[in-house]
Amino acid sequence: MPQTGNRYHQHFEYMFVFSKGSPKTFNPITEPTKYQGLANMKNRGPNGSLDYEKVERTTEKKVGNVFFYSVGGGISTKDKVAYNHPAIFPEKLVADQINTWTNENDLVYDPFMGSGTTAKIAHLLKRKWLGSEISKEYAEIAEERLKEHTINNLFAAI
């Protein structure tokens, strides 16, 4: 996004994933690794020695915790009504996180529903969803956007 002013701008935003106890599901996002197995070669075997023969060779690694997504009109979503909200999430970001932390038929709750991106993607990925939004204006945007995705789910404008 364009930047103005005489300071560095924040280039990340925290995302919280809450679970009761340890997360029961973790389906990590992976990417090809350039150096197969090298990250594991410093691991010591049960006898304390470096055992290169038993190192599992991998072709993929988990990505880090900073994600990069393109944003903006027509990129974050194709849903024109969503752009009535000032800060929509990219659908790809939401899909990656829902796929990481849930399986089909799990429940996804978005306490700050905004334009309804999380609910829409949860529905498309065959998850149940629950959402709440304090702003009547944003709740109306989400309701319009989610008309076809509200069967067997609960949306509450508080």
Phi and psi in radians as a Rosetta constraint file:
Dihedral C 1 N 2 CA 2 C 2 CIRCULARHARMONIC -1.048 0.35
Dihedral N 2 CA 2 C 2 N 3 CIRCULARHARMONIC 2.573 0.35
Dihedral C 2 N 3 CA 3 C 3 CIRCULARHARMONIC -2.125 0.35
Dihedral N 3 CA 3 C 3 N 4 CIRCULARHARMONIC 2.519 0.35
Dihedral C 3 N 4 CA 4 C 4 CIRCULARHARMONIC -2.291 0.35
Dihedral N 4 CA 4 C 4 N 5 CIRCULARHARMONIC 2.938 0.35
Dihedral C 4 N 5 CA 5 C 5 CIRCULARHARMONIC 1.584 0.35
Dihedral N 5 CA 5 C 5 N 6 CIRCULARHARMONIC 3.094 0.35
Dihedral C 5 N 6 CA 6 C 6 CIRCULARHARMONIC -1.964 0.35
Dihedral N 6 CA 6 C 6 N 7 CIRCULARHARMONIC 0.886 0.35
Dihedral C 6 N 7 CA 7 C 7 CIRCULARHARMONIC -2.627 0.35
Dihedral N 7 CA 7 C 7 N 8 CIRCULARHARMONIC 2.868 0.35
Dihedral C 7 N 8 CA 8 C 8 CIRCULARHARMONIC -1.300 0.35
Dihedral N 8 CA 8 C 8 N 9 CIRCULARHARMONIC 2.545 0.35
Dihedral C 8 N 9 CA 9 C 9 CIRCULARHARMONIC -1.808 0.35
Dihedral N 9 CA 9 C 9 N 10 CIRCULARHARMONIC 2.619 0.35
Dihedral C 9 N 10 CA 10 C 10 CIRCULARHARMONIC -1.126 0.35
Dihedral N 10 CA 10 C 10 N 11 CIRCULARHARMONIC 2.231 0.35
Dihedral C 10 N 11 CA 11 C 11 CIRCULARHARMONIC -1.991 0.35
Dihedral N 11 CA 11 C 11 N 12 CIRCULARHARMONIC 0.249 0.35
Dihedral C 11 N 12 CA 12 C 12 CIRCULARHARMONIC -2.578 0.35
Dihedral N 12 CA 12 C 12 N 13 CIRCULARHARMONIC 2.837 0.35
Dihedral C 12 N 13 CA 13 C 13 CIRCULARHARMONIC -2.442 0.35
Dihedral N 13 CA 13 C 13 N 14 CIRCULARHARMONIC 2.392 0.35
Dihedral C 13 N 14 CA 14 C 14 CIRCULARHARMONIC -1.254 0.35
Dihedral N 14 CA 14 C 14 N 15 CIRCULARHARMONIC 2.515 0.35
Dihedral C 14 N 15 CA 15 C 15 CIRCULARHARMONIC -2.224 0.35
Dihedral N 15 CA 15 C 15 N 16 CIRCULARHARMONIC 2.258 0.35
Dihedral C 15 N 16 CA 16 C 16 CIRCULARHARMONIC -1.851 0.35
Dihedral N 16 CA 16 C 16 N 17 CIRCULARHARMONIC 2.367 0.35
Dihedral C 16 N 17 CA 17 C 17 CIRCULARHARMONIC -2.099 0.35
Dihedral N 17 CA 17 C 17 N 18 CIRCULARHARMONIC 2.027 0.35
Dihedral C 17 N 18 CA 18 C 18 CIRCULARHARMONIC -1.838 0.35
Dihedral N 18 CA 18 C 18 N 19 CIRCULARHARMONIC 2.502 0.35
Dihedral C 18 N 19 CA 19 C 19 CIRCULARHARMONIC -2.544 0.35
Dihedral N 19 CA 19 C 19 N 20 CIRCULARHARMONIC 2.699 0.35
Dihedral C 19 N 20 CA 20 C 20 CIRCULARHARMONIC -1.443 0.35
Dihedral N 20 CA 20 C 20 N 21 CIRCULARHARMONIC 1.935 0.35
Dihedral C 20 N 21 CA 21 C 21 CIRCULARHARMONIC 1.358 0.35
Dihedral N 21 CA 21 C 21 N 22 CIRCULARHARMONIC -2.870 0.35
Dihedral C 21 N 22 CA 22 C 22 CIRCULARHARMONIC -1.161 0.35
Dihedral N 22 CA 22 C 22 N 23 CIRCULARHARMONIC 2.516 0.35
Dihedral C 22 N 23 CA 23 C 23 CIRCULARHARMONIC -0.992 0.35
Dihedral N 23 CA 23 C 23 N 24 CIRCULARHARMONIC 2.358 0.35
Dihedral C 23 N 24 CA 24 C 24 CIRCULARHARMONIC -1.468 0.35
Dihedral N 24 CA 24 C 24 N 25 CIRCULARHARMONIC -0.337 0.35
Dihedral C 24 N 25 CA 25 C 25 CIRCULARHARMONIC -2.228 0.35
Dihedral N 25 CA 25 C 25 N 26 CIRCULARHARMONIC 2.369 0.35
Dihedral C 25 N 26 CA 26 C 26 CIRCULARHARMONIC -2.598 0.35
Dihedral N 26 CA 26 C 26 N 27 CIRCULARHARMONIC 1.812 0.35
Dihedral C 26 N 27 CA 27 C 27 CIRCULARHARMONIC -1.913 0.35
Dihedral N 27 CA 27 C 27 N 28 CIRCULARHARMONIC 1.535 0.35
Dihedral C 27 N 28 CA 28 C 28 CIRCULARHARMONIC -1.152 0.35
Dihedral N 28 CA 28 C 28 N 29 CIRCULARHARMONIC 2.577 0.35
Dihedral C 28 N 29 CA 29 C 29 CIRCULARHARMONIC -1.369 0.35
Dihedral N 29 CA 29 C 29 N 30 CIRCULARHARMONIC 2.299 0.35
Dihedral C 29 N 30 CA 30 C 30 CIRCULARHARMONIC -2.150 0.35
Dihedral N 30 CA 30 C 30 N 31 CIRCULARHARMONIC 2.859 0.35
Dihedral C 30 N 31 CA 31 C 31 CIRCULARHARMONIC -2.477 0.35
Dihedral N 31 CA 31 C 31 N 32 CIRCULARHARMONIC 2.747 0.35
Dihedral C 31 N 32 CA 32 C 32 CIRCULARHARMONIC -1.057 0.35
Dihedral N 32 CA 32 C 32 N 33 CIRCULARHARMONIC 2.520 0.35
Dihedral C 32 N 33 CA 33 C 33 CIRCULARHARMONIC -1.773 0.35
Dihedral N 33 CA 33 C 33 N 34 CIRCULARHARMONIC 2.460 0.35
Dihedral C 33 N 34 CA 34 C 34 CIRCULARHARMONIC -1.341 0.35
Dihedral N 34 CA 34 C 34 N 35 CIRCULARHARMONIC -0.639 0.35
Dihedral C 34 N 35 CA 35 C 35 CIRCULARHARMONIC -2.012 0.35
Dihedral N 35 CA 35 C 35 N 36 CIRCULARHARMONIC 1.638 0.35
Dihedral C 35 N 36 CA 36 C 36 CIRCULARHARMONIC -1.009 0.35
Dihedral N 36 CA 36 C 36 N 37 CIRCULARHARMONIC 2.102 0.35
Dihedral C 36 N 37 CA 37 C 37 CIRCULARHARMONIC 1.314 0.35
Dihedral N 37 CA 37 C 37 N 38 CIRCULARHARMONIC -0.163 0.35
Dihedral C 37 N 38 CA 38 C 38 CIRCULARHARMONIC -1.113 0.35
Dihedral N 38 CA 38 C 38 N 39 CIRCULARHARMONIC -0.567 0.35
Dihedral C 38 N 39 CA 39 C 39 CIRCULARHARMONIC -1.110 0.35
Dihedral N 39 CA 39 C 39 N 40 CIRCULARHARMONIC -0.438 0.35
Dihedral C 39 N 40 CA 40 C 40 CIRCULARHARMONIC -1.630 0.35
Dihedral N 40 CA 40 C 40 N 41 CIRCULARHARMONIC -0.163 0.35
Dihedral C 40 N 41 CA 41 C 41 CIRCULARHARMONIC -1.193 0.35
Dihedral N 41 CA 41 C 41 N 42 CIRCULARHARMONIC -0.317 0.35
Dihedral C 41 N 42 CA 42 C 42 CIRCULARHARMONIC -1.528 0.35
Dihedral N 42 CA 42 C 42 N 43 CIRCULARHARMONIC -0.077 0.35
Dihedral C 42 N 43 CA 43 C 43 CIRCULARHARMONIC -1.222 0.35
Dihedral N 43 CA 43 C 43 N 44 CIRCULARHARMONIC 2.412 0.35
Dihedral C 43 N 44 CA 44 C 44 CIRCULARHARMONIC -1.575 0.35
Dihedral N 44 CA 44 C 44 N 45 CIRCULARHARMONIC 2.523 0.35
Dihedral C 44 N 45 CA 45 C 45 CIRCULARHARMONIC -1.319 0.35
Dihedral N 45 CA 45 C 45 N 46 CIRCULARHARMONIC -3.139 0.35
Dihedral C 45 N 46 CA 46 C 46 CIRCULARHARMONIC -1.090 0.35
Dihedral N 46 CA 46 C 46 N 47 CIRCULARHARMONIC -0.467 0.35
Dihedral C 46 N 47 CA 47 C 47 CIRCULARHARMONIC -1.588 0.35
Dihedral N 47 CA 47 C 47 N 48 CIRCULARHARMONIC 0.077 0.35
Dihedral C 47 N 48 CA 48 C 48 CIRCULARHARMONIC 1.593 0.35
Dihedral N 48 CA 48 C 48 N 49 CIRCULARHARMONIC -0.136 0.35
Dihedral C 48 N 49 CA 49 C 49 CIRCULARHARMONIC -1.635 0.35
Dihedral N 49 CA 49 C 49 N 50 CIRCULARHARMONIC 2.797 0.35
Dihedral C 49 N 50 CA 50 C 50 CIRCULARHARMONIC -1.388 0.35
Dihedral N 50 CA 50 C 50 N 51 CIRCULARHARMONIC 2.087 0.35
Dihedral C 50 N 51 CA 51 C 51 CIRCULARHARMONIC -2.028 0.35
Dihedral N 51 CA 51 C 51 N 52 CIRCULARHARMONIC 1.554 0.35
Dihedral C 51 N 52 CA 52 C 52 CIRCULARHARMONIC -1.185 0.35
Dihedral N 52 CA 52 C 52 N 53 CIRCULARHARMONIC -0.429 0.35
Dihedral C 52 N 53 CA 53 C 53 CIRCULARHARMONIC -1.193 0.35
Dihedral N 53 CA 53 C 53 N 54 CIRCULARHARMONIC -0.532 0.35
Dihedral C 53 N 54 CA 54 C 54 CIRCULARHARMONIC -1.698 0.35
Dihedral N 54 CA 54 C 54 N 55 CIRCULARHARMONIC 0.088 0.35
Dihedral C 54 N 55 CA 55 C 55 CIRCULARHARMONIC -1.272 0.35
Dihedral N 55 CA 55 C 55 N 56 CIRCULARHARMONIC 2.194 0.35
Dihedral C 55 N 56 CA 56 C 56 CIRCULARHARMONIC -1.241 0.35
Dihedral N 56 CA 56 C 56 N 57 CIRCULARHARMONIC 2.172 0.35
Dihedral C 56 N 57 CA 57 C 57 CIRCULARHARMONIC -1.439 0.35
Dihedral N 57 CA 57 C 57 N 58 CIRCULARHARMONIC 2.195 0.35
Dihedral C 57 N 58 CA 58 C 58 CIRCULARHARMONIC -1.984 0.35
Dihedral N 58 CA 58 C 58 N 59 CIRCULARHARMONIC 2.641 0.35
Dihedral C 58 N 59 CA 59 C 59 CIRCULARHARMONIC -1.924 0.35
Dihedral N 59 CA 59 C 59 N 60 CIRCULARHARMONIC -0.104 0.35
Dihedral C 59 N 60 CA 60 C 60 CIRCULARHARMONIC -2.338 0.35
Dihedral N 60 CA 60 C 60 N 61 CIRCULARHARMONIC 2.732 0.35
Dihedral C 60 N 61 CA 61 C 61 CIRCULARHARMONIC -2.388 0.35
Dihedral N 61 CA 61 C 61 N 62 CIRCULARHARMONIC 2.713 0.35
Dihedral C 61 N 62 CA 62 C 62 CIRCULARHARMONIC -1.185 0.35
Dihedral N 62 CA 62 C 62 N 63 CIRCULARHARMONIC 2.493 0.35
Dihedral C 62 N 63 CA 63 C 63 CIRCULARHARMONIC -1.278 0.35
Dihedral N 63 CA 63 C 63 N 64 CIRCULARHARMONIC 2.905 0.35
Dihedral C 63 N 64 CA 64 C 64 CIRCULARHARMONIC -1.355 0.35
Dihedral N 64 CA 64 C 64 N 65 CIRCULARHARMONIC -2.941 0.35
Dihedral C 64 N 65 CA 65 C 65 CIRCULARHARMONIC -1.782 0.35
Dihedral N 65 CA 65 C 65 N 66 CIRCULARHARMONIC 0.304 0.35
Dihedral C 65 N 66 CA 66 C 66 CIRCULARHARMONIC -2.042 0.35
Dihedral N 66 CA 66 C 66 N 67 CIRCULARHARMONIC 2.135 0.35
Dihedral C 66 N 67 CA 67 C 67 CIRCULARHARMONIC -1.941 0.35
Dihedral N 67 CA 67 C 67 N 68 CIRCULARHARMONIC 2.539 0.35
Dihedral C 67 N 68 CA 68 C 68 CIRCULARHARMONIC -2.051 0.35
Dihedral N 68 CA 68 C 68 N 69 CIRCULARHARMONIC 2.177 0.35
Dihedral C 68 N 69 CA 69 C 69 CIRCULARHARMONIC -2.368 0.35
Dihedral N 69 CA 69 C 69 N 70 CIRCULARHARMONIC 2.533 0.35
Dihedral C 69 N 70 CA 70 C 70 CIRCULARHARMONIC -1.368 0.35
Dihedral N 70 CA 70 C 70 N 71 CIRCULARHARMONIC 2.489 0.35
Dihedral C 70 N 71 CA 71 C 71 CIRCULARHARMONIC -2.314 0.35
Dihedral N 71 CA 71 C 71 N 72 CIRCULARHARMONIC 2.905 0.35
Dihedral C 71 N 72 CA 72 C 72 CIRCULARHARMONIC 2.164 0.35
Dihedral N 72 CA 72 C 72 N 73 CIRCULARHARMONIC 3.108 0.35
Dihedral C 72 N 73 CA 73 C 73 CIRCULARHARMONIC -1.002 0.35
Dihedral N 73 CA 73 C 73 N 74 CIRCULARHARMONIC 2.160 0.35
Dihedral C 73 N 74 CA 74 C 74 CIRCULARHARMONIC 1.393 0.35
Dihedral N 74 CA 74 C 74 N 75 CIRCULARHARMONIC -0.116 0.35
Dihedral C 74 N 75 CA 75 C 75 CIRCULARHARMONIC -1.810 0.35
Dihedral N 75 CA 75 C 75 N 76 CIRCULARHARMONIC -0.833 0.35
Dihedral C 75 N 76 CA 76 C 76 CIRCULARHARMONIC -1.134 0.35
Dihedral N 76 CA 76 C 76 N 77 CIRCULARHARMONIC -0.640 0.35
Dihedral C 76 N 77 CA 77 C 77 CIRCULARHARMONIC -2.824 0.35
Dihedral N 77 CA 77 C 77 N 78 CIRCULARHARMONIC 2.802 0.35
Dihedral C 77 N 78 CA 78 C 78 CIRCULARHARMONIC -1.637 0.35
Dihedral N 78 CA 78 C 78 N 79 CIRCULARHARMONIC -0.097 0.35
Dihedral C 78 N 79 CA 79 C 79 CIRCULARHARMONIC -1.362 0.35
Dihedral N 79 CA 79 C 79 N 80 CIRCULARHARMONIC 1.819 0.35
Dihedral C 79 N 80 CA 80 C 80 CIRCULARHARMONIC -1.056 0.35
Dihedral N 80 CA 80 C 80 N 81 CIRCULARHARMONIC -0.633 0.35
Dihedral C 80 N 81 CA 81 C 81 CIRCULARHARMONIC -1.080 0.35
Dihedral N 81 CA 81 C 81 N 82 CIRCULARHARMONIC -0.511 0.35
Dihedral C 81 N 82 CA 82 C 82 CIRCULARHARMONIC -1.085 0.35
Dihedral N 82 CA 82 C 82 N 83 CIRCULARHARMONIC -0.507 0.35
Dihedral C 82 N 83 CA 83 C 83 CIRCULARHARMONIC -1.284 0.35
Dihedral N 83 CA 83 C 83 N 84 CIRCULARHARMONIC -0.011 0.35
Dihedral C 83 N 84 CA 84 C 84 CIRCULARHARMONIC -1.327 0.35
Dihedral N 84 CA 84 C 84 N 85 CIRCULARHARMONIC -0.197 0.35
Dihedral C 84 N 85 CA 85 C 85 CIRCULARHARMONIC -1.648 0.35
Dihedral N 85 CA 85 C 85 N 86 CIRCULARHARMONIC 2.453 0.35
Dihedral C 85 N 86 CA 86 C 86 CIRCULARHARMONIC -1.326 0.35
Dihedral N 86 CA 86 C 86 N 87 CIRCULARHARMONIC -0.243 0.35
Dihedral C 86 N 87 CA 87 C 87 CIRCULARHARMONIC -2.568 0.35
Dihedral N 87 CA 87 C 87 N 88 CIRCULARHARMONIC 1.249 0.35
Dihedral C 87 N 88 CA 88 C 88 CIRCULARHARMONIC -1.417 0.35
Dihedral N 88 CA 88 C 88 N 89 CIRCULARHARMONIC 2.598 0.35
Dihedral C 88 N 89 CA 89 C 89 CIRCULARHARMONIC -1.386 0.35
Dihedral N 89 CA 89 C 89 N 90 CIRCULARHARMONIC 2.525 0.35
Dihedral C 89 N 90 CA 90 C 90 CIRCULARHARMONIC -1.149 0.35
Dihedral N 90 CA 90 C 90 N 91 CIRCULARHARMONIC 2.363 0.35
Dihedral C 90 N 91 CA 91 C 91 CIRCULARHARMONIC -1.034 0.35
Dihedral N 91 CA 91 C 91 N 92 CIRCULARHARMONIC -0.600 0.35
Dihedral C 91 N 92 CA 92 C 92 CIRCULARHARMONIC -1.102 0.35
Dihedral N 92 CA 92 C 92 N 93 CIRCULARHARMONIC -0.717 0.35
Dihedral C 92 N 93 CA 93 C 93 CIRCULARHARMONIC -1.052 0.35
Dihedral N 93 CA 93 C 93 N 94 CIRCULARHARMONIC -0.822 0.35
Dihedral C 93 N 94 CA 94 C 94 CIRCULARHARMONIC -1.121 0.35
Dihedral N 94 CA 94 C 94 N 95 CIRCULARHARMONIC -0.765 0.35
Dihedral C 94 N 95 CA 95 C 95 CIRCULARHARMONIC -1.073 0.35
Dihedral N 95 CA 95 C 95 N 96 CIRCULARHARMONIC -0.760 0.35
Dihedral C 95 N 96 CA 96 C 96 CIRCULARHARMONIC -1.050 0.35
Dihedral N 96 CA 96 C 96 N 97 CIRCULARHARMONIC -0.751 0.35
Dihedral C 96 N 97 CA 97 C 97 CIRCULARHARMONIC -1.268 0.35
Dihedral N 97 CA 97 C 97 N 98 CIRCULARHARMONIC -0.706 0.35
Dihedral C 97 N 98 CA 98 C 98 CIRCULARHARMONIC -1.110 0.35
Dihedral N 98 CA 98 C 98 N 99 CIRCULARHARMONIC -0.750 0.35
Dihedral C 98 N 99 CA 99 C 99 CIRCULARHARMONIC -1.128 0.35
Dihedral N 99 CA 99 C 99 N 100 CIRCULARHARMONIC -0.586 0.35
Dihedral C 99 N 100 CA 100 C 100 CIRCULARHARMONIC -1.205 0.35
Dihedral N 100 CA 100 C 100 N 101 CIRCULARHARMONIC -0.771 0.35
Dihedral C 100 N 101 CA 101 C 101 CIRCULARHARMONIC -1.800 0.35
Dihedral N 101 CA 101 C 101 N 102 CIRCULARHARMONIC -0.082 0.35
Dihedral C 101 N 102 CA 102 C 102 CIRCULARHARMONIC -2.430 0.35
Dihedral N 102 CA 102 C 102 N 103 CIRCULARHARMONIC 2.879 0.35
Dihedral C 102 N 103 CA 103 C 103 CIRCULARHARMONIC -2.071 0.35
Dihedral N 103 CA 103 C 103 N 104 CIRCULARHARMONIC 2.944 0.35
Dihedral C 103 N 104 CA 104 C 104 CIRCULARHARMONIC -0.913 0.35
Dihedral N 104 CA 104 C 104 N 105 CIRCULARHARMONIC 2.487 0.35
Dihedral C 104 N 105 CA 105 C 105 CIRCULARHARMONIC 1.295 0.35
Dihedral N 105 CA 105 C 105 N 106 CIRCULARHARMONIC -0.038 0.35
Dihedral C 105 N 106 CA 106 C 106 CIRCULARHARMONIC -1.245 0.35
Dihedral N 106 CA 106 C 106 N 107 CIRCULARHARMONIC 2.865 0.35
Dihedral C 106 N 107 CA 107 C 107 CIRCULARHARMONIC -1.734 0.35
Dihedral N 107 CA 107 C 107 N 108 CIRCULARHARMONIC 2.292 0.35
Dihedral C 107 N 108 CA 108 C 108 CIRCULARHARMONIC -2.008 0.35
Dihedral N 108 CA 108 C 108 N 109 CIRCULARHARMONIC 2.221 0.35
Dihedral C 108 N 109 CA 109 C 109 CIRCULARHARMONIC -2.018 0.35
Dihedral N 109 CA 109 C 109 N 110 CIRCULARHARMONIC 2.269 0.35
Dihedral C 109 N 110 CA 110 C 110 CIRCULARHARMONIC -2.048 0.35
Dihedral N 110 CA 110 C 110 N 111 CIRCULARHARMONIC 1.855 0.35
Dihedral C 110 N 111 CA 111 C 111 CIRCULARHARMONIC -1.323 0.35
Dihedral N 111 CA 111 C 111 N 112 CIRCULARHARMONIC -0.250 0.35
Dihedral C 111 N 112 CA 112 C 112 CIRCULARHARMONIC -2.226 0.35
Dihedral N 112 CA 112 C 112 N 113 CIRCULARHARMONIC 1.310 0.35
Dihedral C 112 N 113 CA 113 C 113 CIRCULARHARMONIC -1.172 0.35
Dihedral N 113 CA 113 C 113 N 114 CIRCULARHARMONIC -0.482 0.35
Dihedral C 113 N 114 CA 114 C 114 CIRCULARHARMONIC 0.929 0.35
Dihedral N 114 CA 114 C 114 N 115 CIRCULARHARMONIC -2.158 0.35
Dihedral C 114 N 115 CA 115 C 115 CIRCULARHARMONIC -1.486 0.35
Dihedral N 115 CA 115 C 115 N 116 CIRCULARHARMONIC -0.025 0.35
Dihedral C 115 N 116 CA 116 C 116 CIRCULARHARMONIC 1.601 0.35
Dihedral N 116 CA 116 C 116 N 117 CIRCULARHARMONIC 0.300 0.35
Dihedral C 116 N 117 CA 117 C 117 CIRCULARHARMONIC -1.040 0.35
Dihedral N 117 CA 117 C 117 N 118 CIRCULARHARMONIC -0.812 0.35
Dihedral C 117 N 118 CA 118 C 118 CIRCULARHARMONIC -1.059 0.35
Dihedral N 118 CA 118 C 118 N 119 CIRCULARHARMONIC -0.773 0.35
Dihedral C 118 N 119 CA 119 C 119 CIRCULARHARMONIC -1.106 0.35
Dihedral N 119 CA 119 C 119 N 120 CIRCULARHARMONIC -0.772 0.35
Dihedral C 119 N 120 CA 120 C 120 CIRCULARHARMONIC -1.046 0.35
Dihedral N 120 CA 120 C 120 N 121 CIRCULARHARMONIC -0.848 0.35
Dihedral C 120 N 121 CA 121 C 121 CIRCULARHARMONIC -1.219 0.35
Dihedral N 121 CA 121 C 121 N 122 CIRCULARHARMONIC -0.658 0.35
Dihedral C 121 N 122 CA 122 C 122 CIRCULARHARMONIC -1.013 0.35
Dihedral N 122 CA 122 C 122 N 123 CIRCULARHARMONIC -0.798 0.35
Dihedral C 122 N 123 CA 123 C 123 CIRCULARHARMONIC -1.047 0.35
Dihedral N 123 CA 123 C 123 N 124 CIRCULARHARMONIC -0.822 0.35
Dihedral C 123 N 124 CA 124 C 124 CIRCULARHARMONIC -1.130 0.35
Dihedral N 124 CA 124 C 124 N 125 CIRCULARHARMONIC -0.507 0.35
Dihedral C 124 N 125 CA 125 C 125 CIRCULARHARMONIC -1.617 0.35
Dihedral N 125 CA 125 C 125 N 126 CIRCULARHARMONIC 0.227 0.35
Dihedral C 125 N 126 CA 126 C 126 CIRCULARHARMONIC 1.123 0.35
Dihedral N 126 CA 126 C 126 N 127 CIRCULARHARMONIC 0.708 0.35
Dihedral C 126 N 127 CA 127 C 127 CIRCULARHARMONIC -1.918 0.35
Dihedral N 127 CA 127 C 127 N 128 CIRCULARHARMONIC 2.674 0.35
Dihedral C 127 N 128 CA 128 C 128 CIRCULARHARMONIC -1.425 0.35
Dihedral N 128 CA 128 C 128 N 129 CIRCULARHARMONIC 2.647 0.35
Dihedral C 128 N 129 CA 129 C 129 CIRCULARHARMONIC -2.439 0.35
Dihedral N 129 CA 129 C 129 N 130 CIRCULARHARMONIC 2.697 0.35
Dihedral C 129 N 130 CA 130 C 130 CIRCULARHARMONIC -2.422 0.35
Dihedral N 130 CA 130 C 130 N 131 CIRCULARHARMONIC 2.343 0.35
Dihedral C 130 N 131 CA 131 C 131 CIRCULARHARMONIC -2.482 0.35
Dihedral N 131 CA 131 C 131 N 132 CIRCULARHARMONIC 2.688 0.35
Dihedral C 131 N 132 CA 132 C 132 CIRCULARHARMONIC -2.445 0.35
Dihedral N 132 CA 132 C 132 N 133 CIRCULARHARMONIC 2.643 0.35
Dihedral C 132 N 133 CA 133 C 133 CIRCULARHARMONIC -2.618 0.35
Dihedral N 133 CA 133 C 133 N 134 CIRCULARHARMONIC 2.286 0.35
Dihedral C 133 N 134 CA 134 C 134 CIRCULARHARMONIC -1.452 0.35
Dihedral N 134 CA 134 C 134 N 135 CIRCULARHARMONIC -0.472 0.35
Dihedral C 134 N 135 CA 135 C 135 CIRCULARHARMONIC -1.472 0.35
Dihedral N 135 CA 135 C 135 N 136 CIRCULARHARMONIC 2.117 0.35
Dihedral C 135 N 136 CA 136 C 136 CIRCULARHARMONIC -1.061 0.35
Dihedral N 136 CA 136 C 136 N 137 CIRCULARHARMONIC -0.718 0.35
Dihedral C 136 N 137 CA 137 C 137 CIRCULARHARMONIC -1.047 0.35
Dihedral N 137 CA 137 C 137 N 138 CIRCULARHARMONIC -0.813 0.35
Dihedral C 137 N 138 CA 138 C 138 CIRCULARHARMONIC -1.214 0.35
Dihedral N 138 CA 138 C 138 N 139 CIRCULARHARMONIC -0.638 0.35
Dihedral C 138 N 139 CA 139 C 139 CIRCULARHARMONIC -1.064 0.35
Dihedral N 139 CA 139 C 139 N 140 CIRCULARHARMONIC -0.687 0.35
Dihedral C 139 N 140 CA 140 C 140 CIRCULARHARMONIC -1.151 0.35
Dihedral N 140 CA 140 C 140 N 141 CIRCULARHARMONIC -0.669 0.35
Dihedral C 140 N 141 CA 141 C 141 CIRCULARHARMONIC -1.079 0.35
Dihedral N 141 CA 141 C 141 N 142 CIRCULARHARMONIC -0.841 0.35
Dihedral C 141 N 142 CA 142 C 142 CIRCULARHARMONIC -1.099 0.35
Dihedral N 142 CA 142 C 142 N 143 CIRCULARHARMONIC -0.757 0.35
Dihedral C 142 N 143 CA 143 C 143 CIRCULARHARMONIC -1.041 0.35
Dihedral N 143 CA 143 C 143 N 144 CIRCULARHARMONIC -0.761 0.35
Dihedral C 143 N 144 CA 144 C 144 CIRCULARHARMONIC -1.099 0.35
Dihedral N 144 CA 144 C 144 N 145 CIRCULARHARMONIC -0.782 0.35
Dihedral C 144 N 145 CA 145 C 145 CIRCULARHARMONIC -1.171 0.35
Dihedral N 145 CA 145 C 145 N 146 CIRCULARHARMONIC -0.543 0.35
Dihedral C 145 N 146 CA 146 C 146 CIRCULARHARMONIC -1.778 0.35
Dihedral N 146 CA 146 C 146 N 147 CIRCULARHARMONIC 0.196 0.35
Dihedral C 146 N 147 CA 147 C 147 CIRCULARHARMONIC -0.831 0.35
Dihedral N 147 CA 147 C 147 N 148 CIRCULARHARMONIC -0.775 0.35
Dihedral C 147 N 148 CA 148 C 148 CIRCULARHARMONIC -1.465 0.35
Dihedral N 148 CA 148 C 148 N 149 CIRCULARHARMONIC -0.068 0.35
Dihedral C 148 N 149 CA 149 C 149 CIRCULARHARMONIC -2.012 0.35
Dihedral N 149 CA 149 C 149 N 150 CIRCULARHARMONIC 0.271 0.35
Dihedral C 149 N 150 CA 150 C 150 CIRCULARHARMONIC -1.743 0.35
Dihedral N 150 CA 150 C 150 N 151 CIRCULARHARMONIC -0.002 0.35
Dihedral C 150 N 151 CA 151 C 151 CIRCULARHARMONIC -1.183 0.35
Dihedral N 151 CA 151 C 151 N 152 CIRCULARHARMONIC 2.289 0.35
Dihedral C 151 N 152 CA 152 C 152 CIRCULARHARMONIC 1.112 0.35
Dihedral N 152 CA 152 C 152 N 153 CIRCULARHARMONIC 0.422 0.35
Dihedral C 152 N 153 CA 153 C 153 CIRCULARHARMONIC -2.299 0.35
Dihedral N 153 CA 153 C 153 N 154 CIRCULARHARMONIC 2.947 0.35
Dihedral C 153 N 154 CA 154 C 154 CIRCULARHARMONIC -2.215 0.35
Dihedral N 154 CA 154 C 154 N 155 CIRCULARHARMONIC 2.227 0.35
Dihedral C 154 N 155 CA 155 C 155 CIRCULARHARMONIC -2.196 0.35
Dihedral N 155 CA 155 C 155 N 156 CIRCULARHARMONIC 2.216 0.35
Dihedral C 155 N 156 CA 156 C 156 CIRCULARHARMONIC -2.174 0.35
Dihedral N 156 CA 156 C 156 N 157 CIRCULARHARMONIC 2.118 0.35
Dihedral C 156 N 157 CA 157 C 157 CIRCULARHARMONIC -1.594 0.35
Dihedral N 157 CA 157 C 157 N 158 CIRCULARHARMONIC 1.937 0.35
